[in-house]
Amino acid sequence: MSQMIELLKSFPLSDGGFSESRLDGVRFFKSTQPTPRMPLVYEPGICIVAQGHKIGYLGGRKFRYDANHYLVASVTMPFECETFASHEEPLLGLYIDVDMAQLHDLIGRLDLQMEITNGGEKPLPRGIGPAVMDEDMADATTRLVKCLQSEAESQILGPGLVREILYRVLCGTQAPVLYSLAMHSGTFSQVARALRIMQSDYKEKLDVEKLANMAHMSASAFHRAFKEITSDSPMQYLKKLRLTKARDFMVQESMKAYMAADQVGYESSSQFSREFKRYFGRTPAEMTRELRAA
């Protein structure tokens, strides 16, 4: 990973967040400060850490992703994460969005025949998990970062290298997760459909019965499968999604707390404040003061 680290250091990366690359769907990240365990949301993608490491916490389980393990998120996933970084050795890496058209094409060409059960004894795959960074995956990622130094190479070579990385993921231990996502039928795909609806319609009044109908499943089967994939019940997931969206409105658009609460579907500001503090460990007012002081 040493070559990738040096390449990443050559980019003017903002500290504590994402920086866009020359290629759509590929972002760099850097952090010189360790961060305690806190809630966040990952969109579907591949998180590759070149230096430093993170610990994720989900449903009583924890997983590490670092220079030896990349992370695959097949669906939008709220979970808790702790970052280990320093000024001397900052967290460095990149995040690659999963392109569904590419995913379908690759799976079709590979003629993958993986058994994804709709229940029974074998559990559904989790929506997020780490995989070993093997030599081929590391080589493809390094070549991608190198090509992103040039505008011409980014546009000419970049898409092919992203496709190669997605292929490498389909050769790794998280392949069943992506295969499940790409299926047009099956329990994982049905839940993923409901997750996409929750992502776009989070402000609406949604309940388990309505979501189950959208997924073409019974309420009990939907609830059970949803928790297997996300480690949350549908309503817990929706609450985390709404609170995270509200925080983003407050942070990114300087929106007042009561307006953010309304934007994500809360009818009671006091209920919003209580649940916000329970989830993030501080009230909306305390978070606003911290942002002003930063």
C-alpha positions as CSV (number, residue, x, y, z in Angstrom):
1,M,0.0,0.0,0.0
2,S,3.0,2.3,0.3
3,Q,2.8,3.4,-3.3
4,M,-0.9,4.2,-3.0
5,I,-0.2,6.2,0.2
6,E,2.3,8.4,-1.6
7,L,0.0,8.8,-4.6
8,L,-2.9,9.9,-2.3
9,K,-0.6,12.4,-0.5
10,S,0.0,14.1,-3.9
11,F,-3.7,15.2,-4.0
12,P,-4.9,18.4,-2.3
13,L,-7.3,16.6,0.0
14,S,-9.5,18.4,2.6
15,D,-9.1,17.2,6.1
16,G,-12.0,15.5,7.8
17,G,-14.2,14.7,4.8
18,F,-14.5,13.7,1.2
19,S,-12.7,15.3,-1.8
20,E,-14.0,14.8,-5.3
21,S,-11.7,13.1,-7.8
22,R,-11.5,13.7,-11.5
23,L,-13.8,10.8,-12.1
24,D,-17.5,10.7,-11.1
25,G,-18.3,8.1,-8.5
26,V,-14.8,8.1,-7.0
27,R,-14.0,10.3,-3.9
28,F,-10.9,10.5,-1.7
29,F,-11.0,10.9,2.1
30,K,-8.5,12.1,4.6
31,S,-8.5,12.7,8.4
32,T,-5.7,13.7,10.7
33,Q,-7.8,13.4,13.8
34,P,-9.1,10.2,15.5
35,T,-12.9,10.3,16.0
36,P,-14.8,8.4,18.7
37,R,-17.5,5.9,17.9
38,M,-20.4,7.8,16.3
39,P,-23.3,7.2,14.0
40,L,-22.9,7.6,10.2
41,V,-24.4,6.4,7.0
42,Y,-22.6,4.7,4.0
43,E,-24.2,4.7,0.6
44,P,-23.7,1.6,-1.6
45,G,-20.0,1.5,-2.5
46,I,-16.5,0.2,-1.9
47,C,-14.4,1.8,0.9
48,I,-10.7,1.3,0.5
49,V,-8.4,2.4,3.3
50,A,-4.7,2.9,2.4
51,Q,-3.5,4.2,5.8
52,G,-5.1,4.3,9.3
53,H,-8.1,2.2,10.1
54,K,-11.7,2.2,11.1
55,I,-13.8,0.0,13.3
56,G,-17.5,-0.4,12.4
57,Y,-20.2,-1.5,14.9
58,L,-23.4,-3.0,13.7
59,G,-26.0,-5.2,15.5
60,G,-23.6,-6.3,18.3
61,R,-20.9,-7.1,15.8
62,K,-17.8,-5.1,15.0
63,F,-15.5,-5.2,11.9
64,R,-12.2,-3.5,11.0
65,Y,-11.4,-2.1,7.6
66,D,-7.8,-1.0,6.9
67,A,-5.0,-1.4,4.4
68,N,-5.6,-5.2,4.5
69,H,-9.4,-5.1,4.4
70,Y,-11.7,-3.1,2.2
71,L,-15.4,-2.6,3.0
72,V,-18.4,-3.3,0.8
73,A,-21.8,-1.6,1.4
74,S,-24.4,-3.0,-0.9
75,V,-27.3,-0.9,0.5
76,T,-27.5,2.4,2.3
77,M,-26.4,1.5,5.8
78,P,-26.6,3.4,9.1
79,F,-24.0,2.1,11.6
80,E,-21.5,3.4,14.1
81,C,-17.9,3.9,13.3
82,E,-14.7,4.8,15.1
83,T,-11.7,6.3,13.2
84,F,-8.0,5.8,14.1
85,A,-5.8,8.5,12.6
86,S,-3.1,11.1,13.5
87,H,-1.2,14.0,12.0
88,E,1.8,11.7,11.5
89,E,-0.3,9.0,9.9
90,P,-3.6,10.4,8.7
91,L,-6.4,8.2,7.5
92,L,-6.2,8.0,3.7
93,G,-8.4,6.2,1.2
94,L,-11.0,6.3,-1.5
95,Y,-14.7,5.5,-1.8
96,I,-16.1,4.1,-5.1
97,D,-19.8,4.1,-5.8
98,V,-21.4,0.9,-7.0
99,D,-22.6,1.3,-10.5
100,M,-25.6,-1.0,-10.9
101,A,-25.4,-1.2,-14.7
102,Q,-21.7,-2.3,-14.5
103,L,-22.6,-4.7,-11.7
104,H,-25.4,-6.4,-13.8
105,D,-23.1,-6.6,-16.8
106,L,-20.2,-8.2,-14.9
107,I,-22.4,-10.7,-13.2
108,G,-24.0,-11.6,-16.5
109,R,-20.5,-12.1,-18.1
110,L,-19.2,-14.1,-15.1
111,D,-22.4,-16.3,-15.2
112,L,-22.3,-16.3,-11.4
113,Q,-24.6,-19.0,-9.9
114,M,-24.6,-18.2,-6.2
115,E,-27.2,-19.6,-4.0
116,I,-29.0,-16.8,-2.1
117,T,-31.7,-18.3,0.0
118,N,-35.1,-16.7,0.7
119,G,-35.1,-17.9,4.3
120,G,-34.6,-21.3,5.8
121,E,-31.4,-22.2,7.6
122,K,-28.9,-20.1,5.7
123,P,-29.1,-16.4,6.7
124,L,-29.3,-13.6,4.3
125,P,-26.0,-11.7,3.7
126,R,-25.5,-8.5,5.7
127,G,-25.8,-5.3,3.8
128,I,-22.2,-4.3,4.7
129,G,-19.0,-6.2,5.5
130,P,-15.2,-6.3,5.0
131,A,-13.2,-8.4,2.5
132,V,-9.5,-9.2,2.3
133,M,-7.5,-6.8,0.2
134,D,-5.6,-9.2,-2.0
135,E,-2.7,-8.4,-4.4
136,D,-4.9,-8.0,-7.5
137,M,-7.3,-5.7,-5.8
138,A,-4.5,-3.6,-4.3
139,D,-2.8,-3.4,-7.7
140,A,-6.0,-2.3,-9.5
141,T,-6.7,0.4,-6.8
142,T,-3.2,1.8,-7.0
143,R,-3.4,2.0,-10.8
144,L,-6.8,3.8,-10.5
145,V,-5.3,6.4,-8.0
146,K,-2.3,6.9,-10.3
147,C,-4.5,7.6,-13.3
148,L,-6.6,10.1,-11.4
149,Q,-3.6,12.4,-11.3
150,S,-4.2,13.2,-15.0
151,E,-7.5,14.5,-16.4
152,A,-7.0,12.6,-19.7
153,E,-6.1,9.3,-18.0
154,S,-9.0,9.8,-15.6
155,Q,-11.5,9.9,-18.4
156,I,-9.8,7.4,-20.7
157,L,-8.5,4.8,-18.3
158,G,-10.5,5.5,-15.1
159,P,-13.8,3.8,-16.0
160,G,-12.1,0.6,-17.0
161,L,-10.1,0.5,-13.8
162,V,-13.3,1.1,-11.7
163,R,-14.8,-1.8,-13.6
164,E,-11.8,-4.0,-12.8
165,I,-12.1,-3.1,-9.1
166,L,-15.8,-4.1,-9.1
167,Y,-14.8,-7.4,-10.8
168,R,-12.2,-8.0,-8.1
169,V,-14.9,-7.4,-5.5
170,L,-17.0,-10.0,-7.2
171,C,-14.1,-12.4,-6.9
172,G,-13.9,-11.8,-3.1
173,T,-15.8,-12.8,0.0
174,Q,-18.4,-10.0,-0.3
175,A,-19.5,-11.2,-3.8
176,P,-22.7,-12.7,-2.5
177,V,-23.8,-9.3,-1.1
178,L,-23.4,-7.6,-4.5
179,Y,-24.9,-10.6,-6.3
180,S,-27.9,-10.4,-4.0
181,L,-28.3,-6.7,-4.7
182,A,-28.2,-7.3,-8.5
183,M,-30.9,-10.0,-8.5
184,H,-34.3,-8.9,-9.8
185,S,-36.0,-11.4,-7.5
186,G,-35.2,-12.9,-4.1
187,T,-35.6,-11.7,-0.6
188,F,-32.5,-9.5,-0.5
189,S,-33.6,-7.7,-3.7
190,Q,-37.1,-7.2,-2.3
191,V,-35.7,-5.6,0.9
192,A,-33.3,-3.5,-1.2
193,R,-36.3,-2.2,-3.1
194,A,-37.9,-1.1,0.1
195,L,-34.7,0.5,1.3
196,R,-34.5,2.6,-1.9
197,I,-38.1,3.8,-1.3
198,M,-37.2,4.7,2.3
199,Q,-34.2,6.7,1.0
200,S,-36.3,8.8,-1.4
201,D,-39.5,9.0,0.7
202,Y,-38.1,9.2,4.2
203,K,-40.3,12.2,5.0
204,E,-43.5,10.3,4.3
205,K,-45.6,8.3,6.8
206,L,-44.2,4.8,6.3
207,D,-45.0,1.7,8.4
208,V,-44.0,-1.9,8.2
209,E,-47.2,-3.0,6.5
210,K,-46.8,-0.4,3.8
211,L,-43.1,-1.2,3.2
212,A,-43.8,-4.9,3.2
213,N,-46.5,-4.4,0.5
214,M,-44.0,-2.4,-1.6
215,A,-41.5,-5.2,-1.2
216,H,-44.3,-7.8,-2.1
217,M,-43.7,-9.6,1.1
218,S,-45.8,-10.4,4.2
219,A,-45.1,-8.0,7.1
220,S,-43.6,-10.8,9.3
221,A,-41.2,-12.0,6.5
222,F,-40.3,-8.5,5.6
223,H,-39.5,-7.5,9.2
224,R,-37.4,-10.6,9.7
225,A,-35.4,-10.3,6.4
226,F,-34.9,-6.5,6.9
227,K,-33.3,-7.1,10.3
228,E,-31.1,-9.8,8.9
229,I,-29.7,-7.5,6.3
230,T,-29.5,-4.2,8.2
231,S,-29.4,-5.3,11.9
232,D,-32.2,-2.8,12.5
233,S,-36.0,-3.1,12.4
234,P,-37.6,-1.1,9.6
235,M,-38.7,1.6,11.9
236,Q,-35.4,1.8,13.7
237,Y,-33.7,2.1,10.3
238,L,-36.1,4.8,9.2
239,K,-35.5,6.8,12.4
240,K,-31.7,6.7,12.0
241,L,-32.1,7.7,8.4
242,R,-34.3,10.7,9.2
243,L,-32.0,11.8,12.0
244,T,-28.9,11.6,9.8
245,K,-30.7,13.5,7.0
246,A,-31.7,16.2,9.6
247,R,-28.1,16.5,10.8
248,D,-26.9,16.9,7.2
249,F,-29.4,19.7,6.7
250,M,-28.1,21.4,9.8
251,V,-24.5,20.9,9.0
252,Q,-24.4,21.4,5.3
253,E,-27.2,24.0,4.8
254,S,-27.1,25.7,8.2
255,M,-30.8,24.8,8.7
256,K,-32.4,25.5,12.1
257,A,-33.3,22.4,14.0
258,Y,-37.1,22.8,13.9
259,M,-36.9,23.3,10.1
260,A,-34.6,20.2,9.7
261,A,-37.1,18.2,11.8
262,D,-39.9,19.2,9.6
263,Q,-37.9,18.4,6.4
264,V,-37.4,14.8,7.5
265,G,-41.0,14.2,8.6
266,Y,-41.1,14.9,12.4
267,E,-44.3,16.5,13.6
268,S,-43.0,17.2,17.1
269,S,-39.8,19.3,17.7
270,S,-39.5,18.0,21.2
271,Q,-39.6,14.4,20.1
272,F,-37.0,15.2,17.4
273,S,-34.7,16.8,20.0
274,R,-35.0,13.8,22.3
275,E,-34.3,11.2,19.6
276,F,-31.5,13.3,18.1
277,K,-29.7,13.5,21.5
278,R,-30.2,9.8,22.1
279,Y,-28.7,8.9,18.7
280,F,-25.9,11.5,18.4
281,G,-25.1,12.1,22.1
282,R,-25.9,15.8,22.0
283,T,-28.9,18.0,21.3
284,P,-29.4,19.8,18.0
285,A,-28.6,23.1,19.9
286,E,-25.4,21.7,21.2
287,M,-24.4,20.5,17.8
288,T,-25.2,23.9,16.3
289,R,-23.0,25.6,18.9
290,E,-20.1,23.3,18.1
291,L,-20.4,24.1,14.4
292,R,-20.3,27.8,15.1
293,A,-17.3,27.4,17.3
294,A,-15.4,25.3,14.8
